[in-house]
Amino acid sequence: MTEVPGKGNAMIQDPDYARRLAQNLVELMAPYEEELMQLEREAPAFGPLRRAVGIVIAEACYCISDGAPTQDNLVPPVDDEASRTR
């Protein structure tokens, strides 16, 4: 398991640390999703819970593969082509 940083770190900016946490989350949640799939066959009421767990796993996989966008990518440049057409 990954070490938890000290409480002084309000937000972790290390992408490698985020990937390790996401990988741990996927490893932890995958068996639950499989179990919920089996339960859903017997009791469809488990469907929403299974879908929510699947979404959590998908988001963690995104973090592992692509990572979160950097601050530079959040706002397009002022002089880009889309801005000039406005």
ABEGO torsion letter per residue (X at the ends): XBBBBBAABABBABAAAAAAAAAAAAAAAAAAAAAAAAAAAABAAAAAAAAAAAAAAAAAAAAAAAEBBBAAAABBBAABAAAAAX
